[in-house]
Structures are given as structure tokens and as C-alpha cells.
Amino acid sequence: MDDMKDLMKMANSQYGIRTPLPENPVVAMAYVPYQQRGKMYCPEQGIVSGTLFPELNKPFCCGKGGR
């Protein structure tokens, strides 16, 4: 577990990457990170896309492999 803490500290100090995970994550527990506020669609595009957030826009493509 200390390896993960070291990795998270290095990512933050060298690259400015902050992890949205708990400070002491438990093995075999699922964690869903908090959404980071970033770019937003205009209201019209949000209605069309079903979300205001581009990173959550994951259109469903019918068929195998999205073909």
C-alpha cells in the first residue's frame, strides 16, 4: 500500500496531478472519483448530448465494436 501512496505523492509533486481517490484506499473496494469541474457545453449542446460535461459524453453506438 505504501507504493501506491508514494506513486500518488510523486504524481502530485512532479506533474501536479491530484488524485480524487481517498488518502488510504482499501484493497478490493471500488472507488468512483469525484467529477472535476472543467469544460462545459453551452445549454443547447448539453440538451443534445444529454450532459453539460464533454468528458461524460459517451455516445452509444449500436452493434459490435461500435460499427
Z-matrix of the N, CA and C atoms (Angstrom, degrees):
N
C 1 1.451
C 2 1.522 1 110.14
N 3 1.314 2 117.66 1 -30.26
C 4 1.459 3 120.24 2 179.36
C 5 1.523 4 111.33 3 -65.10
N 6 1.337 5 117.26 4 -30.98
C 7 1.461 6 120.11 5 177.19
C 8 1.525 7 111.09 6 -60.72
N 9 1.330 8 117.30 7 -40.37
C 10 1.458 9 121.37 8 179.65
C 11 1.523 10 110.23 9 -66.13
N 12 1.322 11 117.31 10 -42.26
C 13 1.471 12 120.68 11 178.47
C 14 1.524 13 110.12 12 -62.06
N 15 1.331 14 116.16 13 -42.82
C 16 1.466 15 120.09 14 179.19
C 17 1.518 16 111.08 15 -63.35
N 18 1.320 17 116.36 16 -40.82
C 19 1.457 18 120.93 17 179.38
C 20 1.531 19 110.88 18 -64.04
N 21 1.328 20 116.76 19 -42.49
C 22 1.460 21 120.65 20 179.86
C 23 1.524 22 110.94 21 -66.26
N 24 1.327 23 117.41 22 -40.28
C 25 1.466 24 120.99 23 177.47
C 26 1.524 25 111.02 24 -63.92
N 27 1.337 26 117.48 25 -42.20
C 28 1.458 27 121.21 26 179.42
C 29 1.531 28 110.42 27 -64.46
N 30 1.317 29 117.01 28 -43.71
C 31 1.467 30 120.57 29 179.85
C 32 1.522 31 110.28 30 -60.70
N 33 1.318 32 117.25 31 -39.52
C 34 1.456 33 120.90 32 -179.83
C 35 1.521 34 111.27 33 -70.76
N 36 1.332 35 117.63 34 -45.58
C 37 1.457 36 120.18 35 -175.11
C 38 1.527 37 112.74 36 -74.49
N 39 1.319 38 118.59 37 -39.61
C 40 1.457 39 120.82 38 -176.24
C 41 1.523 40 113.56 39 -86.61
N 42 1.317 41 116.65 40 -34.40
C 43 1.454 42 119.82 41 -172.65
C 44 1.524 43 113.96 42 -119.57
N 45 1.312 44 117.38 43 -2.59
C 46 1.457 45 120.09 44 -179.45
C 47 1.513 46 113.54 45 69.79
N 48 1.333 47 116.55 46 19.73
C 49 1.461 48 121.10 47 -179.68
C 50 1.522 49 108.16 48 -87.58
N 51 1.321 50 114.83 49 123.17
C 52 1.462 51 119.65 50 176.48
C 53 1.515 52 108.10 51 -105.70
N 54 1.288 53 115.91 52 131.99
C 55 1.454 54 119.99 53 -179.53
C 56 1.528 55 109.88 54 -90.19
N 57 1.322 56 117.45 55 136.23
C 58 1.456 57 120.13 56 177.16
C 59 1.525 58 112.85 57 -85.35
N 60 1.323 59 117.20 58 8.91
C 61 1.460 60 121.21 59 -179.47
C 62 1.524 61 110.63 60 -82.84
N 63 1.327 62 117.66 61 160.26
C 64 1.456 63 121.04 62 176.67
C 65 1.534 64 111.21 63 -59.87
N 66 1.320 65 116.10 64 154.67
C 67 1.464 66 120.43 65 -179.43
C 68 1.523 67 111.69 66 -63.34
N 69 1.321 68 116.62 67 -37.85
C 70 1.463 69 121.62 68 -179.62
C 71 1.521 70 110.14 69 -122.27
N 72 1.338 71 117.97 70 75.42
C 73 1.460 72 118.82 71 -178.47
C 74 1.529 73 111.82 72 -66.34
N 75 1.318 74 115.87 73 145.61
C 76 1.461 75 122.20 74 -179.61
C 77 1.526 76 108.11 75 -94.80
N 78 1.315 77 116.56 76 138.04
C 79 1.456 78 122.09 77 179.36
C 80 1.531 79 109.32 78 -61.85
N 81 1.324 80 116.27 79 140.30
C 82 1.471 81 125.10 80 176.10
C 83 1.524 82 112.87 81 69.93
N 84 1.316 83 118.70 82 19.39
C 85 1.462 84 122.39 83 174.94
C 86 1.520 85 107.61 84 -110.64
N 87 1.301 86 116.63 85 136.23
C 88 1.463 87 120.70 86 178.74
C 89 1.526 88 109.58 87 -83.40
N 90 1.310 89 116.38 88 138.95
C 91 1.455 90 122.07 89 178.01
C 92 1.513 91 109.00 90 -128.27
N 93 1.298 92 115.99 91 133.17
C 94 1.453 93 121.67 92 175.33
C 95 1.526 94 106.56 93 -108.21
N 96 1.331 95 117.40 94 116.19
C 97 1.464 96 119.11 95 -176.48
C 98 1.526 97 111.45 96 -67.86
N 99 1.329 98 115.36 97 150.94
C 100 1.452 99 120.57 98 174.58
C 101 1.519 100 108.81 99 -65.69
N 102 1.306 101 115.77 100 144.95
C 103 1.458 102 119.40 101 178.02
C 104 1.522 103 108.58 102 -72.83
N 105 1.309 104 115.89 103 131.09
C 106 1.450 105 121.68 104 176.85
C 107 1.523 106 108.15 105 -87.43
N 108 1.307 107 116.35 106 132.10
C 109 1.466 108 118.55 107 -179.85
C 110 1.516 109 109.39 108 -72.47
N 111 1.302 110 115.63 109 127.43
C 112 1.455 111 120.86 110 -178.56
C 113 1.512 112 109.57 111 -142.01
N 114 1.319 113 115.58 112 -138.18
C 115 1.461 114 120.37 113 178.76
C 116 1.524 115 110.39 114 -63.24
N 117 1.324 116 114.96 115 149.88
C 118 1.460 117 121.01 116 176.93
C 119 1.518 118 108.96 117 -133.76
N 120 1.342 119 114.94 118 143.68
C 121 1.451 120 120.35 119 173.22
C 122 1.528 121 109.20 120 -71.53
N 123 1.327 122 115.64 121 158.16
C 124 1.460 123 119.92 122 169.51
C 125 1.532 124 106.64 123 -68.16
N 126 1.332 125 118.28 124 159.74
C 127 1.471 126 119.66 125 -177.50
C 128 1.532 127 114.05 126 -54.08
N 129 1.326 128 117.51 127 -39.28
C 130 1.463 129 120.16 128 -178.94
C 131 1.527 130 111.20 129 -63.60
N 132 1.329 131 117.42 130 -45.98
C 133 1.463 132 121.39 131 178.82
C 134 1.526 133 110.30 132 -66.67
N 135 1.327 134 117.22 133 -35.15
C 136 1.459 135 121.07 134 177.17
C 137 1.513 136 112.41 135 -61.16
N 138 1.340 137 116.21 136 -40.74
C 139 1.468 138 120.36 137 178.26
C 140 1.529 139 109.95 138 -64.52
N 141 1.319 140 116.92 139 -44.48
C 142 1.465 141 121.40 140 -178.90
C 143 1.530 142 110.61 141 -65.09
N 144 1.334 143 116.31 142 -41.12
C 145 1.473 144 121.44 143 -176.06
C 146 1.520 145 113.35 144 -83.10
N 147 1.334 146 117.15 145 -20.63
C 148 1.456 147 120.31 146 -176.94
C 149 1.513 148 112.90 147 83.55
N 150 1.331 149 117.46 148 7.92
C 151 1.464 150 122.69 149 177.59
C 152 1.518 151 108.83 150 -158.31
N 153 1.309 152 116.07 151 151.47
C 154 1.467 153 120.35 152 175.08
C 155 1.519 154 111.77 153 -86.70
N 156 1.323 155 116.78 154 -12.83
C 157 1.460 156 121.17 155 -171.62
C 158 1.531 157 111.45 156 -107.68
N 159 1.337 158 118.07 157 116.32
C 160 1.466 159 120.78 158 -178.03
C 161 1.529 160 113.88 159 -55.72
N 162 1.328 161 117.91 160 -35.58
C 163 1.471 162 119.05 161 -178.37
C 164 1.516 163 112.73 162 -69.93
N 165 1.340 164 117.55 163 -14.70
C 166 1.466 165 120.87 164 176.05
C 167 1.524 166 112.30 165 -97.16
N 168 1.317 167 117.44 166 -2.29
C 169 1.454 168 121.63 167 -178.83
C 170 1.523 169 108.83 168 -81.49
N 171 1.301 170 115.61 169 96.25
C 172 1.459 171 123.22 170 -178.81
C 173 1.517 172 108.62 171 -122.71
N 174 1.341 173 117.27 172 81.18
C 175 1.466 174 119.87 173 -176.38
C 176 1.525 175 111.85 174 -60.12
N 177 1.331 176 115.17 175 142.32
C 178 1.454 177 120.75 176 177.24
C 179 1.521 178 108.24 177 -85.60
N 180 1.307 179 115.82 178 124.97
C 181 1.469 180 121.70 179 177.18
C 182 1.524 181 107.43 180 -107.81
N 183 1.299 182 116.85 181 118.31
C 184 1.470 183 121.29 182 -177.24
C 185 1.522 184 111.22 183 -63.81
N 186 1.295 185 115.14 184 151.05
C 187 1.460 186 120.30 185 175.08
C 188 1.515 187 112.92 186 95.46
N 189 1.295 188 114.81 187 174.48
C 190 1.465 189 121.08 188 -179.20
C 191 1.518 190 110.32 189 -75.50
N 192 1.284 191 116.00 190 128.99
C 193 1.457 192 120.78 191 176.85
C 194 1.517 193 114.16 192 66.66
N 195 1.324 194 118.32 193 19.49
C 196 1.443 195 121.59 194 178.43
C 197 1.515 196 114.25 195 71.77
N 198 1.298 197 117.81 196 22.32
C 199 1.472 198 120.32 197 -178.21
C 200 1.490 199 112.47 198 -88.77
